């Protein structure tokens, strides 16, 4: 009898273990994403800025901005920093207080 051993890359194991977690994890990032979207939308209105204008300033597509504003993107820290810098808002609070 021949036995075949299949070895999965580490990244696959991490992905599988993450999908086993409860729906709570997904709910948490979507809640944050929607809160960020609300902040973005409010600030864009204050500045009279369109999605296209924001996309140009952030060097991304209007479609990407649209997905962020719908709360459908799990944004990286880099993206959140670009949003903060472009719109002049603070999303990640409290971190600067530790830099004293």
Order of alpha helices (4+ residues) and beta strands (2+ residues): alpha-alpha-alpha-alpha-alpha
